[in-house]
Amino acid sequence: MQKVALNAVAATTTSDGFSVENLKELAIQLIAADIDSGNGAFEVHGSLDGTNWVTLAVIDNLATTNSETLTRVTSKTLSSNTSVMVFLDPFVKPKLLRVKVTRTTDGTYSAIVFGTKHT
């Protein structure tokens, strides 16, 4: 499954919520383009009922530390034209997801969610 949550938005935007109830191995690609001096801070929100949303800590795609622990973040800021991946912890099981980007001065921002259907 692939879902475009945000598509080249040029303002602070929160996507509509969408179902991930039957998905596993969720990854979110965050994309920044057309940045001169600004940035965009992304957050991933989860909900069990579609009304009450919480900011989720996602696994950042960074090299692990010497203790081999994963790095979890509640927001990921992109300040250059780039693309990164973050991952939902497999133990976190929201029914719905949405993605928010807070834009400063310039740039366009996209978020694409990928997941595998439960078999």
C-alpha positions in Angstrom: 0.0 0.0 0.0 1.2 3.5 -0.8 -0.7 6.6 0.4 0.4 10.2 -0.4 -0.5 12.0 2.8 1.0 15.4 1.8 1.7 16.4 -1.9 4.1 19.3 -2.3 2.4 21.5 0.2 3.7 25.1 0.6 2.1 25.9 3.9 1.7 24.4 7.4 -0.6 21.4 6.6 -2.1 18.4 8.4 -3.2 15.6 6.1 -6.6 13.9 6.5 -6.5 10.8 8.6 -6.4 7.4 6.8 -6.7 3.8 7.9 -3.6 1.7 8.6 -5.5 -0.8 10.6 -4.7 -3.8 8.3 -1.1 -2.8 7.6 2.3 -3.6 9.1 5.9 -2.5 8.4 4.9 1.1 8.1 7.5 3.5 6.6 7.0 7.2 5.8 9.1 9.0 3.2 9.5 12.7 3.9 10.4 14.9 1.0 11.5 18.6 1.0 12.0 20.6 -2.2 12.5 24.2 -3.4 14.1 25.3 -0.1 16.3 28.4 -0.1 16.5 29.2 3.6 13.5 27.6 5.4 12.6 24.2 6.7 9.7 21.9 7.4 9.1 20.0 10.6 7.2 16.8 10.1 5.1 15.0 12.8 3.2 11.7 12.5 -0.1 11.4 14.5 -2.0 8.3 15.4 -5.6 7.7 16.5 -7.7 4.8 17.6 -11.0 6.7 17.1 -10.4 9.4 14.5 -11.2 12.2 17.1 -8.3 12.0 19.6 -4.9 12.2 18.0 -1.4 11.8 19.6 2.0 12.6 18.2 3.8 9.3 17.7 7.5 8.7 18.2 8.9 7.3 15.0 12.1 5.4 14.4 14.6 7.7 12.6 16.8 6.2 9.9 20.1 7.0 11.5 23.1 4.8 12.3 22.6 3.1 15.6 24.7 3.9 18.6 27.3 1.7 20.1 24.6 0.3 22.4 22.7 -0.6 19.2 19.6 1.2 20.3 17.1 2.8 17.8 16.7 6.5 17.7 13.1 7.7 18.1 11.9 11.2 17.4 8.6 13.0 17.7 9.4 15.3 14.8 11.8 15.3 11.9 13.0 18.6 10.4 14.2 18.9 6.8 16.1 22.1 6.0 17.5 21.2 2.5 16.2 19.6 -0.6 16.2 16.0 0.5 14.3 12.9 1.2 14.4 10.7 4.3 12.6 7.7 5.7 11.2 7.2 9.2 9.5 4.1 10.5 6.6 3.3 12.8 7.5 1.1 15.7 5.9 -2.3 15.0 4.5 -2.4 18.6 2.5 0.9 17.9 -0.8 -0.1 16.4 -3.0 3.0 15.6 -6.1 2.5 13.5 -5.5 5.8 11.7 -2.5 8.0 10.8 -2.0 11.5 9.6 1.1 13.6 8.8 1.6 17.2 9.7 4.3 19.5 8.4 5.0 22.9 9.9 6.6 25.1 7.3 8.8 28.2 8.1 9.7 30.5 5.2 9.9 28.5 2.0 9.9 25.1 0.4 7.4 22.4 -0.6 6.9 19.3 1.5 5.5 15.8 0.8 4.9 12.7 2.8 4.3 9.2 1.4 3.3 6.3 3.7 4.1 2.8 2.7 2.9 -0.4 4.4 2.4 -4.1 3.9 -1.0 -5.7 4.2 -1.4 -8.3 7.0 -1.7 -11.8 5.5 
